[in-house]
Amino acid sequence: MDEAVQEERRPSLRQLMRRLRRAIDDGNVAVAKRLDHRISQQFGPEHFSQTKEIPLRAPRRDGPSDRPFVFVSGTPRSGTTAVGRLLKSDPRVAMFTEVYSPVLGYTPSMFDREILIELRDAGLIPNLSLYGNDKILENLDTARVVGDKRPHFMRSAQLTLSRFKKESVTIFHIVRNPYNVAHSYAQRARNGQWHPTRDHTVAVAEMNMNSRNALELLDRPQSDAHKLFILRYETFWAQPENASVLFDHLGLSDETEARRSGVATMFQNAMTISARDRALSVEETAFVEQNLDWSAHEALCARAVV
């Protein structure tokens, strides 16, 4: 068969993702694994911002969860990891780190222990064995709040909230100095940590997408149980007292000794990071200045709680 005809008949990425979503909805793990492998082989990691991950939609439980949920959102390199670590300094917060891909959203039952273990054992969520997530899983049953730290959560935030109709959901979305984010992308692209094309230009595109999605969600009527809070990285990490803003919104106003120690460490680390030099080249700086959606960025910053 002619190669051009073969290529034309190959399913598109969108078609394969739809098949994958149906397989997961049907609980067909074997088919989901085959489709996941095919997507990674046919399209490669450059089509995804996170490699070796599969977007999942686990089946719903029979009733709503009585535990509140929390998600840490933002553009990569904007400080989502730091805020995620800060939250899990409180032992009552089961804060996972990038267990699921943000593409197809979340459901409450995706944080059930049995489902997490089943998907991990099936090879569908390899990150559950990384970033200290295994320890979070051990303490899941005693946690009062559960969630995931997930850059690009805004890609499917509205879809996710539509599935958490009766559950309490808090989203902390981090906004950082665009030049610092762009510098971090460019540096990782240069030193081989990321694909060489995922540089400052991609940083700008992803910041624009996240800012616009966050503004749209802020302006959209939401359930009283769903809250979105914007945090400015530079302002938030300037004062350790700001940590209480996050925990108060999660109903954890009473401070534990473990949290007090964790907060002190995290803010000390933030001061060290903030002192680092992050100079973009003249061309990179000009690109950010000319292509960032400054109106969306500034509008988001103006609505920050800290």
C-alpha positions as CSV (number, residue, x, y, z in Angstrom):
1,M,0.0,0.0,0.0
2,D,1.3,3.5,-0.8
3,E,2.9,5.1,2.3
4,A,0.8,8.3,1.8
5,V,-2.4,6.3,1.9
6,Q,-1.2,4.4,5.0
7,E,-0.4,7.6,6.7
8,E,-3.8,9.0,5.8
9,R,-5.5,6.0,7.3
10,R,-3.6,6.1,10.6
11,P,-5.8,7.4,13.5
12,S,-5.1,10.9,14.6
13,L,-3.9,11.7,18.1
14,R,-7.3,13.0,19.0
15,Q,-9.0,9.8,17.7
16,L,-6.7,7.6,19.8
17,M,-7.2,9.7,22.9
18,R,-11.0,9.3,22.5
19,R,-10.5,5.6,22.2
20,L,-8.3,5.6,25.3
21,R,-10.9,7.6,27.2
22,R,-13.7,5.1,26.3
23,A,-11.5,2.2,27.3
24,I,-10.9,3.8,30.7
25,D,-14.5,4.7,31.2
26,D,-15.4,1.0,30.4
27,G,-12.8,-0.2,32.9
28,N,-10.9,-2.1,30.1
29,V,-7.4,-1.9,31.4
30,A,-5.9,-4.1,28.7
31,V,-7.1,-2.0,25.9
32,A,-6.1,1.2,27.7
33,K,-2.6,-0.1,28.1
34,R,-2.3,-1.0,24.4
35,L,-3.6,2.4,23.3
36,D,-1.3,4.2,25.7
37,H,1.7,2.3,24.2
38,R,0.5,3.1,20.7
39,I,0.2,6.8,21.4
40,S,3.6,7.0,22.9
41,Q,5.2,5.0,20.0
42,Q,3.3,6.8,17.2
43,F,3.4,10.4,18.4
44,G,6.3,10.5,20.9
45,P,6.8,12.6,24.0
46,E,7.0,15.9,22.1
47,H,3.2,15.8,21.8
48,F,2.9,15.9,25.5
49,S,4.3,18.2,28.2
50,Q,4.6,15.2,30.5
51,T,6.1,12.0,29.2
52,K,5.1,8.4,30.1
53,E,1.8,9.6,31.5
54,I,-1.8,8.6,30.6
55,P,-4.9,10.8,31.1
56,L,-7.3,8.8,33.2
57,R,-10.9,9.0,34.1
58,A,-11.7,6.5,36.8
59,P,-15.3,5.3,37.5
60,R,-17.4,7.4,39.9
61,R,-18.2,6.2,43.4
62,D,-21.8,5.7,44.4
63,G,-21.9,8.8,46.6
64,P,-20.0,12.0,47.1
65,S,-16.8,12.1,49.1
66,D,-16.9,13.6,52.6
67,R,-13.3,14.8,52.2
68,P,-12.4,18.1,50.6
69,F,-10.1,18.1,47.6
70,V,-7.3,20.4,46.7
71,F,-5.4,21.0,43.4
72,V,-2.2,23.1,42.9
73,S,-2.2,24.6,39.4
74,G,0.0,26.8,37.3
75,T,2.4,26.8,34.4
76,P,5.4,24.5,34.9
77,R,8.4,26.2,36.6
78,S,6.0,28.7,38.3
79,G,6.3,27.3,41.8
80,T,3.7,24.5,41.8
81,T,6.1,22.0,43.3
82,A,7.0,24.4,46.2
83,V,3.3,25.0,47.1
84,G,2.6,21.3,46.8
85,R,5.4,20.5,49.2
86,L,4.2,23.2,51.6
87,L,0.7,21.7,51.7
88,K,1.9,18.2,52.4
89,S,4.1,19.5,55.3
90,D,0.8,19.2,57.2
91,P,0.3,15.4,57.7
92,R,-3.5,15.9,57.4
93,V,-3.0,16.8,53.7
94,A,-2.5,13.9,51.3
95,M,-0.9,15.9,48.6
96,F,0.1,13.8,45.6
97,T,2.6,15.0,43.0
98,E,1.5,14.7,39.4
99,V,-0.1,11.3,39.7
100,Y,-2.5,11.9,36.8
101,S,-2.2,13.8,33.5
102,P,-4.3,16.9,33.3
103,V,-5.6,16.3,29.8
104,L,-8.9,14.5,30.6
105,G,-9.5,15.8,34.1
106,Y,-10.2,14.1,37.4
107,T,-13.0,12.4,39.3
108,P,-13.4,12.0,43.0
109,S,-12.9,8.2,42.9
110,M,-9.5,8.7,41.2
111,F,-8.2,9.3,44.8
112,D,-9.7,6.1,46.2
113,R,-6.9,3.8,47.5
114,E,-8.2,0.7,45.7
115,I,-8.3,2.6,42.3
116,L,-4.9,4.1,42.8
117,I,-3.3,0.8,43.5
118,E,-5.1,-0.9,40.6
119,L,-4.0,1.7,38.1
120,R,-0.5,1.7,39.5
121,D,-0.2,-2.1,39.2
122,A,-1.6,-2.0,35.7
123,G,1.2,0.4,34.8
124,L,-1.1,3.3,34.0
125,I,0.1,5.8,36.7
126,P,3.8,5.2,37.1
127,N,4.2,8.5,39.0
128,L,2.5,6.9,42.0
129,S,5.8,5.3,42.7
130,L,7.8,8.5,42.3
131,Y,8.1,11.9,44.1
132,G,7.2,10.5,47.5
133,N,3.7,9.6,46.3
134,D,4.0,6.1,47.8
135,K,4.3,7.6,51.2
136,I,1.3,9.8,50.6
137,L,-0.6,6.6,49.6
138,E,0.3,5.0,52.9
139,N,-1.2,7.9,54.9
140,L,-4.2,8.4,52.6
141,D,-6.8,6.9,54.9
142,T,-6.0,9.3,57.8
143,A,-5.8,12.4,55.7
144,R,-8.5,15.1,56.0
145,V,-7.8,16.7,52.6
146,V,-6.6,15.0,49.4
147,G,-5.4,16.3,46.1
148,D,-2.8,16.5,43.4
149,K,-0.1,19.0,42.4
150,R,-0.5,19.3,38.7
151,P,0.9,21.9,36.4
152,H,-1.5,22.7,33.5
153,F,-4.5,21.7,35.7
154,M,-6.3,24.5,34.1
155,R,-6.5,22.5,30.8
156,S,-9.3,20.5,32.3
157,A,-10.4,22.5,35.4
158,Q,-13.9,23.1,34.2
159,L,-14.4,19.5,33.2
160,T,-13.0,18.3,36.6
161,L,-15.3,20.6,38.5
162,S,-18.3,19.3,36.6
163,R,-17.5,15.9,37.9
164,F,-17.1,17.1,41.5
165,K,-20.7,18.3,41.8
166,K,-21.1,17.7,45.5
167,E,-17.5,17.7,46.7
168,S,-15.6,20.6,48.1
169,V,-12.7,21.6,45.8
170,T,-10.1,24.2,46.3
171,I,-7.7,25.2,43.5
172,F,-4.5,27.2,44.2
173,H,-3.2,28.6,40.9
174,I,0.3,30.0,41.0
175,V,1.4,33.0,38.9
176,R,5.1,33.9,38.6
177,N,7.2,36.5,37.0
178,P,7.0,35.6,33.3
179,Y,10.7,36.3,32.7
180,N,11.7,33.9,35.4
181,V,9.4,31.2,34.0
182,A,10.7,31.7,30.5
183,H,14.3,31.6,31.7
184,S,13.7,28.3,33.4
185,Y,12.2,26.8,30.2
186,A,15.1,28.1,28.1
187,Q,17.7,26.7,30.6
188,R,16.1,23.3,30.7
189,A,15.9,23.2,26.9
190,R,19.5,24.1,26.6
191,N,20.9,21.6,29.2
192,G,19.0,18.6,27.9
193,Q,16.5,18.3,30.8
194,W,13.7,19.0,28.3
195,H,13.2,18.6,24.6
196,P,15.3,21.4,22.9
197,T,12.2,22.9,21.3
198,R,10.5,23.4,24.7
199,D,12.1,26.7,25.3
200,H,11.1,30.3,26.2
201,T,8.7,30.4,23.2
202,V,6.8,27.5,24.6
203,A,6.8,29.0,28.1
204,V,5.1,32.1,26.7
205,A,2.4,30.0,24.9
206,E,1.8,27.9,28.0
207,M,1.6,30.9,30.3
208,N,-0.9,32.6,28.0
209,M,-3.0,29.5,27.9
210,N,-3.0,29.0,31.7
211,S,-3.8,32.7,32.3
212,R,-6.7,32.8,30.0
213,N,-8.1,29.5,31.3
214,A,-7.8,30.7,34.9
215,L,-9.5,34.0,34.1
216,E,-12.3,32.2,32.3
217,L,-12.8,29.9,35.3
218,L,-12.8,32.9,37.7
219,D,-15.5,34.6,35.7
220,R,-17.6,31.5,35.4
221,P,-20.4,30.9,38.0
222,Q,-19.3,28.1,40.3
223,S,-20.7,26.0,43.1
224,D,-20.2,27.4,46.5
225,A,-18.2,24.3,47.2
226,H,-15.7,25.2,44.4
227,K,-13.0,27.8,45.1
228,L,-10.2,29.2,42.9
229,F,-7.5,31.2,44.6
230,I,-4.7,33.0,42.7
231,L,-1.3,33.2,44.4
232,R,1.5,35.5,43.1
233,Y,4.7,33.6,43.6
234,E,6.9,36.6,44.6
235,T,4.3,38.0,47.0
236,F,3.4,34.7,48.6
237,W,6.9,33.6,49.4
238,A,7.9,36.9,50.9
239,Q,6.2,36.2,54.2
240,P,6.0,32.9,56.1
241,E,2.7,34.0,57.5
242,N,1.2,33.7,54.1
243,A,1.2,29.9,54.5
244,S,-1.8,30.2,56.8
245,V,-3.9,31.6,53.9
246,L,-3.7,28.2,52.2
247,F,-4.4,26.1,55.3
248,D,-7.2,28.3,56.5
249,H,-9.0,27.8,53.1
250,L,-8.6,24.1,53.6
251,G,-10.1,24.2,57.1
252,L,-6.8,23.5,58.8
253,S,-6.2,26.6,60.8
254,D,-4.7,24.8,63.8
255,E,-1.0,24.5,63.2
256,T,0.9,21.2,63.9
257,E,4.5,21.0,64.9
258,A,5.4,19.1,61.7
259,R,3.7,21.9,59.6
260,R,5.5,24.6,61.5
261,S,8.8,23.1,60.8
262,G,7.9,22.4,57.1
263,V,6.8,25.9,56.6
264,A,10.0,27.4,58.0
265,T,12.1,25.1,55.7
266,M,10.1,25.9,52.6
267,F,10.2,29.7,53.1
268,Q,13.9,29.5,53.7
269,N,14.4,27.6,50.5
270,A,12.2,30.1,48.6
271,M,14.5,32.9,49.7
272,T,17.5,31.1,48.3
273,I,15.8,30.4,45.0
274,S,14.6,34.0,44.7
275,A,18.2,35.3,45.0
276,R,19.4,33.4,42.0
277,D,20.3,35.3,38.8
278,R,17.9,34.5,35.9
279,A,19.0,36.7,33.0
280,L,17.4,36.0,29.6
281,S,19.2,36.9,26.4
282,V,18.2,40.1,24.7
283,E,16.4,38.1,22.0
284,E,14.6,36.0,24.6
285,T,13.6,39.0,26.6
286,A,12.2,40.7,23.6
287,F,10.2,37.6,22.7
288,V,8.5,37.6,26.1
289,E,7.8,41.3,26.0
290,Q,6.2,41.1,22.5
291,N,4.3,37.8,22.8
292,L,3.1,37.4,26.4
293,D,-0.6,38.2,26.9
294,W,0.2,40.9,29.5
295,S,-3.4,42.0,29.9
296,A,-4.4,38.4,30.9
297,H,-1.3,38.1,33.2
298,E,-1.9,41.4,34.9
299,A,-5.7,40.8,35.3
300,L,-4.9,37.5,37.0
301,C,-2.3,39.1,39.3
302,A,-4.8,41.8,40.2
303,R,-7.2,39.0,41.5
304,A,-4.6,37.3,43.7
305,V,-5.4,36.7,47.3
306,V,-1.7,36.9,48.2
